[in-house]
Amino acid sequence: MPRVPGPLDELSTTEALRWWQGAGTMPHVRAEPEGQAVYTFCWQDGEAERVLLWANRLTDETDLPATMMTRVVDTDLWHASFRLPTDWRASYCFLADRPGEESSWWGERDQSALRRALDRGEVDPRNPVWSHNRAGVRQSVAEGPDAASQPWRERRADVDRGTVTRHQVAGRDVWLHDPAGHAVTEELALLVVLDGEVWLDQQDLPTTLDNLWSDAAAPVHRTVFVSSGGVDRRWSELGMGDAGVALVVEEVLPWVRTARAVLPGPGAVTVSGQSLGGLAALRCGLLAPGSVGRVASQSASTWQDDLASAIEAYATDPPSEPLRIHLSHGEHEWVLVPGHDGLASRLEAAGVRVERAFHCGGHDYAWWCGALPDALVWLSRSS
């Protein structure tokens, strides 16, 4: 745990309050040598008996005291400081327990109940940067001075917006994003986005795509957002097994090609996903290379499946044009890092063209939102 003494640990109560009044935007970041910085988080609450900083993959669910905040004596100010790289980016929130209230996160809690509580903390009122989590709850985002840029996320007044329409395919919702200025009869490349409702409703991916196409940073795509169908269905289709591949290849792709003009060939089709969706996207490329030629995978759940059988199937009958995969994960995703290291090597040995990207963060939409357009840029320019 990279917890360290911070600026408030070195000050008297009076000095600490004066520092807080002039500190400005949070978290406070103090640069240190060798690409490191001390990030100081603060929270004001005079009634709390304990306050937890919940930061994605900085906080360990099995060791909550490690990110419990410290109260400045005789004040309502709580603080905690951590030494992390200057390119760190992570979502975070605060959870406070007050006397007489039953804690939703402290004490004996099962994992799912704890996870629900931690996902619903309070944002940092001194931080204007935020992102939605999967549950649709707004969380603050900490960004170091060297965090990767995300130039396409914000809506621009001078960029024409595409249109989004809702449809039903195989008993589930899907949404088509048609880029501005392109007729439905014009053949375009296709992007299939798994967990589509999250990317549509919570992350506003259409805005990112509109900006990306406007900047000509990648060839214009049509996009189909595929609903997860709920928690249980998501686990059954995107976890173990090939149901997710069947959904994309046998249901979604044929439907899109009848509804819209799409360029021919697997090289015109990209499937993207995160976590379980990242795993399913990888299976689509490996098991159906005749239909899917490009994959954008972030933080794939390799702990579920090492993809050995899928890679063997691909290597046994490789396509004429190699599959291209942009494979990224967070450097703080303890469970996923070893699996991704081995996966990249095995994919390359099977003849897949792989680009790896590492992000100083956790299992987090805070960086996934930037990783996806970066992946599309690489996939469109690689050869």
For each residue, the residues with C-beta under 8 A, 3 or more apart:
1: 60 63 66 67 82
2: 58 82 83 84
3: 66 67 80 81 82 83
4: 38 81 82 83
5: 9 10 81
6: 9 10 38 40 79 80 81
7: 10 11 19 28 30 38 40 81
8: 11 16 19 20 40 42 72 77 79 81
9: 5 6 70 81
10: 5 6 7
11: 7 8 15 16 19
12: 15 16
13: 16 17 72 73 74 75
14: 17 18
15: 11 12 18 19
16: 8 11 12 13 19 20 72 75 77
17: 13 14 20 21 72 75 77
18: 14 15 21 22
19: 7 8 11 15 16 22 23
20: 8 16 17 23 42 77
21: 17 18
22: 18 19
23: 19 20 26 28 42 126
24: 28 126
25: 126 127 128
26: 23 40 41 42 124 126 127
27: 39 40 41 42 124 127 142
28: 7 23 24 39 40 42
29: 37 38 39 40 86 144 145
30: 7 37 38 40
31: 36 37 86 145
32: 36 37 38 83
33: 36
34:
35: 85 86 87 146
36: 31 32 33 83 84 85 86
37: 29 30 31 32 83 84 85 86 88 144 145
38: 4 6 7 29 30 32 81 82 83
39: 27 28 29 81 82 83 84 88 142 144
40: 6 7 8 26 27 28 29 30 79 80 81
41: 26 27 53 55 69 79 80 81 92 94 124 142
42: 8 20 23 26 27 28 77 78 79 126
43: 51 53 69 77 78 79 94 96 124
44: 76 77 78
45: 48 51 76 78 96 98
46: 76
47: 98 99
48: 45 51 78 96 97 98
49: 97 98 99
50: 68 69 96 97 106
51: 43 45 48 68 69 71 78 94 95 96 97
52: 59 64 67 68 69 94 95 96 105 106 121
53: 41 43 58 59 67 68 69 80 92 94
54: 59 67 92 93 94 95 118 121
55: 41 58 59 67 90 91 92 142
56: 59 90 91 92 332 361 362 363 364 366
57: 90 330 332 333 334 361 362 363 364
58: 2 53 55 67 82 84 90 92 332 362
59: 52 53 54 55 56 64 66 67 118
60: 1 63 64 66 67
61: 64 111 114 115 118
62:
63: 1 60 66
64: 52 59 60 61 67 68 105 106
65: 68
66: 1 3 59 60 63
67: 1 3 52 53 54 55 58 59 60 64 80
68: 50 51 52 53 64 65 80
69: 41 43 50 51 52 53 78 79 80 94
70: 9 78 79 80
71: 51 75 77 78
72: 8 13 16 17 75 77 78 79
73: 13
74: 13
75: 13 16 17 71 72
76: 44 45 46
77: 8 16 17 20 42 43 44 71 72
78: 42 43 44 45 48 51 69 70 71 72
79: 6 8 40 41 42 43 69 70 72
80: 3 6 40 41 53 67 68 69 70
81: 3 4 5 6 7 8 9 38 39 40 41
82: 1 2 3 4 38 39 58
83: 2 3 4 32 36 37 38 39
84: 2 36 37 39 58 88 144 360
85: 35 36 37 88 144 146 360
86: 29 31 35 36 37 144 145 146 147
87: 35 144 146 147 148 360
88: 37 39 84 85 142 143 144 147 360 361
89: 141 142 143 144 147 148 359 360 361 364 366 367
90: 55 56 57 58 141 142 332 361 362 364 366 367
91: 55 56 131 133 139 140 141 142 364 365 366
92: 41 53 54 55 56 58 124 139 140 141 142
93: 54 120 121 122 123 124 139 140
94: 41 43 51 52 53 54 69 121 122 124
95: 51 52 54 104 105 117 118 121 122
96: 43 45 48 50 51 52 122
97: 48 49 50 51 101 103 105 106
98: 45 47 48 49 101
99: 47 49
100:
101: 97 98
102:
103: 97 106 107
104: 95 109 113 117 120
105: 52 64 95 97 109 114 117 118
106: 50 52 64 97 103 109
107: 103
108:
109: 104 105 106 113 114 117
110: 113 114
111: 61 114 115
112: 115 116
113: 104 109 110 116 117
114: 61 105 109 110 111 117 118
115: 61 111 112 118 119
116: 112 113 119 120
117: 95 104 105 109 113 114 120
118: 54 59 61 95 105 114 115 121
119: 115 116 133 134 135 137
120: 93 104 116 117 135 137
121: 52 54 93 94 95 118 139
122: 93 94 95 96
123: 93 127 130 138 139 140
124: 26 27 41 43 92 93 94 127 140
125:
126: 23 24 25 26 42
127: 25 26 27 123 124 130 140 141 142
128: 25
129: 140 141 143
130: 123 127 138 139 140 141
131: 91 138 139 141 203 365 366 369
132: 136 137 138 139 202 203 365
133: 91 119 136 137 139 202 365
134: 119 195 198 202 365
135: 119 120
136: 132 133 201 202
137: 119 120 132 133
138: 123 130 131 132
139: 91 92 93 121 123 130 131 132 133 366
140: 91 92 93 123 124 127 129 130
141: 89 90 91 92 127 129 130 131 366
142: 27 39 41 55 88 89 90 91 92 127
143: 88 89 129 147
144: 29 37 39 84 85 86 87 88 89 147 360
145: 29 31 37 86
146: 35 85 86 87
147: 86 87 88 89 143 144 360
148: 87 89 359 367 370 374
149: 370
150: 153 369 370
151: 211 215
152: 208 209 211 212 215 217 373
153: 150 207 208 211 369 370
154: 207 211
155: 159 204 207
156: 159 211 214
157:
158:
159: 155 156 210 211 214
160: 180 181 210 214
161: 180 206 207 210
162: 177 178 179 180 206 209 210
163: 177 178 180
164: 175 176 177 178 200 206
165: 175 176 178
166: 173 174 175
167: 173 174 175 176 255 259
168: 171 172 173 174
169: 172 174 226 251 252 255
170: 247 251 252
171: 168
172: 168 169 226 227 229
173: 166 167 168 196 197 227
174: 166 167 168 169 196 224 225 226 227 252 255
175: 164 165 166 167 196 200 224 225
176: 164 165 167 222 223 224 225 256 259 260
177: 162 163 164 205 206 209 222 223 224 225
178: 162 163 164 165 182 184 222 260
179: 162 182 188 209 210 213 220 221 222
180: 160 161 162 163 210 213
181: 160
182: 178 179 186 188 220
183: 186
184: 178 259 260 261
185: 261
186: 182 183 261
187: 261 262 263 264
188: 179 182 219 220 221 222 260 261 262 263
189: 219 220 221 222 262 263 268 269 270 380
190: 221 222 223 224 253 256 262 263 268 269 270
191: 209 221 222 223 224 270 271 272 376
192: 223 224 226 248 252 253 269 270 271 272 292
193: 196 199 205 223 224 225 226 272 273
194: 226 228 238 244 248 271 272 273 274 277 280 281
195: 134 198 199 226 228 234 273 274 277
196: 173 174 175 193 199 200 224 225 226 227 228
197: 173 200 201 225 227 228
198: 134 195 201 202 203 228
199: 193 195 196 202 203 205 225
200: 164 175 196 197 203 204 205 206 225
201: 136 197 198
202: 132 133 134 136 198 199 365
203: 131 132 198 199 200 208 365 369
204: 155 200 207 208
205: 177 193 199 200 208 209 223 225 369 372
206: 161 162 164 177 200 209 210 223
207: 153 154 155 161 204 210 211
208: 152 153 203 204 205 211 212 369 372 373
209: 152 162 177 179 191 205 206 212 213 221 223 373
210: 159 160 161 162 179 180 206 207 213 214
211: 151 152 153 154 156 159 207 208 214 215
212: 152 208 209 215 217 218 373 376 377
213: 179 180 209 210 216 218 220 221
214: 156 159 160 210 211
215: 151 152 211 212
216: 213
217: 152 212 373 377
218: 212 213 221 373 376 377 379 380 381
219: 188 189 380
220: 179 182 188 189 213
221: 179 188 189 190 191 209 213 218 270 376
222: 176 177 178 179 188 189 190 191 256 260 262
223: 176 177 190 191 192 193 205 206 209
224: 174 175 176 177 190 191 192 193 196 252 256
225: 174 175 176 177 193 196 197 199 200 205
226: 169 172 174 192 193 194 195 196 247 248 252
227: 172 173 174 196 197
228: 194 195 196 197 198 231 233 234 238 277
229: 172 233 234 237
230: 233 234
231: 228 234 235
232: 235 236
233: 228 229 230 236 237
234: 195 228 229 230 231 237 238 239 276
235: 231 232 238 239 276
236: 232 233 239 241 243
237: 229 233 234 241 243 244 247 280
238: 194 228 234 235 243 244 273 276 277 279 280
239: 234 235 236 276 279 301 304 305
240: 304 305
241: 236 237 244
242: 245 246 283 287
243: 236 237 238 246 247
244: 194 237 238 241 247 248 280 283 284
245: 242 248 249 280 283 284 287 288
246: 242 243 249 250 251
247: 170 226 237 243 244 250 251 252
248: 192 194 226 244 245 251 252 253 271 280 284 288 291 292
249: 245 246 252 253 284 288 291 292
250: 246 247 253 254
251: 169 170 246 247 248 254 255
252: 169 170 174 192 224 226 247 248 249 255 256
253: 190 192 248 249 250 256 257 269 291
254: 250 251 257 258
255: 167 169 174 251 252 258 259
256: 176 190 222 224 252 253 259 260 262
257: 253 254 260 262
258: 254 255
259: 167 176 184 255 256
260: 176 178 184 188 222 256 257
261: 184 185 186 187 188
262: 187 188 189 190 222 256 257 268 269
263: 187 188 189 190 268
264: 187 268
265: 268 293 321
266: 269 289 290 291 292 293 319 321
267: 293 294 321
268: 189 190 262 263 264 265 293
269: 189 190 192 253 262 266 291 292 293 294
270: 189 190 191 192 221 292 293 294 295 296 376 379
271: 191 192 194 248 280 281 284 285 292 294 295 296
272: 191 192 193 194 277 281 295 296 297 298 372 375
273: 193 194 195 238 276 277 278 279 280 281 296 297 298 300
274: 194 195 277 278 297 298 299 300 365 368
275: 278 279 298 299 300 301 363
276: 234 235 238 239 273 279 280 301 304
277: 194 195 228 238 272 273 274 280 281
278: 273 274 275 281 282 297 298 299 300 301
279: 238 239 273 275 276 282 283 297 300 301 302 304 305 307
280: 194 237 238 244 245 248 271 273 276 277 283 284
281: 194 271 272 273 277 278 284 285 295 296 297 300
282: 278 279 285 286 295 297 300 307 310 325
283: 242 244 245 279 280 286 287 305 307 310
284: 244 245 248 249 271 280 281 287 288 291 292 295
285: 271 281 282 288 289 292 293 294 295 323 325 352
286: 282 283 289 307 310 311 313 314 323 352
287: 242 245 283 284 310 313 314
288: 245 248 249 284 285 291 292
289: 266 285 286 292 293 314 318 319 323
290: 266 319
291: 248 249 253 266 269 284 288
292: 192 248 249 266 269 270 271 284 285 288 289 295 323
293: 265 266 267 268 269 270 285 289 319 321 323 324
294: 267 269 270 271 285 323 324 325 326 379
295: 270 271 272 281 282 284 285 292 323 324 325 326
296: 270 271 272 273 281 325 326 371 372 375 376 379
297: 272 273 274 278 279 281 282 300 325 326 327 328
298: 272 273 274 275 278 328 329 368 371 372 375
299: 274 275 278 328 329 330 333 336 363 368
300: 273 274 275 278 279 281 282 297 327 329 336 340 343
301: 239 275 276 278 279 304 305 336
302: 279 305 306 307 336 339 340 343
303: 335 336 339
304: 239 240 276 279 301
305: 239 240 279 283 301 302 310
306: 302 339 342 343
307: 279 282 283 286 302 310 311 343 346
308: 311 312 346
309: 312 313
310: 282 283 286 287 305 307 313 314
311: 286 307 308 314 315 346 347 350
312: 308 309 315 316 350
313: 286 287 309 310 316 317
314: 286 287 289 310 311 317 318 323 350 351 352
315: 311 312 318 349 350 351
316: 312 313
317: 313 314
318: 289 314 315 322 350 351
319: 266 289 290 293 322 323
320:
321: 265 266 267 293
322: 318 319 351 352 353
323: 285 286 289 292 293 294 295 314 319 352 353
324: 293 294 295 352 353 354 355 379 382
325: 282 285 294 295 296 297 347 352 353 354 355
326: 294 295 296 297 354 355 357 374 375 378 379
327: 297 300 340 343 344 347 354 355 356 357
328: 297 298 299 356 357 358 359 371 375
329: 298 299 300 333 336 337 340 358 359
330: 57 299 333 336 358 359 360 361 362 363 364 367
331: 337 358 359 360 361
332: 56 57 58 90 360 361 362
333: 57 299 329 330 336 337 362 363
334: 57 337
335: 303 339
336: 299 300 301 302 303 329 330 333 339 340 363
337: 329 331 333 334 340 341
338: 341 342
339: 302 303 306 335 336 342 343
340: 300 302 327 329 336 337 343 344 356
341: 337 338 344 345
342: 306 338 339 345 346
343: 300 302 306 307 327 339 340 346 347
344: 327 340 341 347 348 354 356
345: 341 342 348 349
346: 307 308 311 342 343 349 350
347: 311 325 327 343 344 350 352 354
348: 344 345 351 352 353 354
349: 315 345 346
350: 311 312 314 315 318 346 347
351: 314 315 318 322 348
352: 285 286 314 322 323 324 325 347 348
353: 322 323 324 325 348 382
354: 324 325 326 327 344 347 348
355: 324 325 326 327 375 378 382
356: 327 328 340 344
357: 326 327 328 371 374 375
358: 328 329 330 331
359: 89 148 328 329 330 331 367 371
360: 84 85 87 88 89 144 147 330 331 332
361: 56 57 88 89 90 330 331 332 364 366 367
362: 56 57 58 90 330 332 333
363: 56 57 275 299 330 333 336
364: 56 57 89 90 91 330 361 367 368
365: 91 131 132 133 134 202 203 274 368 369
366: 56 89 90 91 131 139 141 361 369
367: 89 90 148 330 359 361 364 370 371
368: 274 298 299 364 365 371 372
369: 131 150 153 203 205 208 365 366 372
370: 148 149 150 153 367 373 374
371: 296 298 328 357 359 367 368 374 375
372: 205 208 272 296 298 368 369 375 376
373: 152 208 209 212 217 218 370 376 377
374: 148 326 357 370 371 377 378
375: 272 296 298 326 328 355 357 371 372 378 379
376: 191 212 218 221 270 296 372 373 379 380
377: 212 217 218 373 374 380 381
378: 326 355 374 375 381 382
379: 218 270 294 296 324 326 375 376 382
380: 189 218 219 376 377
381: 218 377 378
382: 324 353 355 378 379
383:
